[in-house]
Amino acid sequence: MRGVNDFKELWTVEQIKRSEIITQWMAKGVRFYSAQTVHIDIDASIGTGSYIGSGVHIINGSHIGSNCQIEAFTIISN
């Protein structure tokens, strides 16, 4: 458990959670370019073999199929 008392601590917690989400998708066979710049909501899904470019946002329950390529700076929302 970790407390959040200011914006710096909030940012730290957000980075930890984002890293966990990216790591889970990597374990399922999703490849990332510059993973630290990608944002994926917890309710999104990505198929095995997909490639996610730099600065991509996958939000609002979006579903990406298998073997898809999402280019840099794309926002996919539901």
Protein Blocks (a to p, Z undefined) as FASTA:
>chain_A
ZZdfbfklmmmmmmmmmmmmmmmmmmnopacehkllpccdfkbccdehiacdehiaceeh
iacdehiacdehiaceZZ
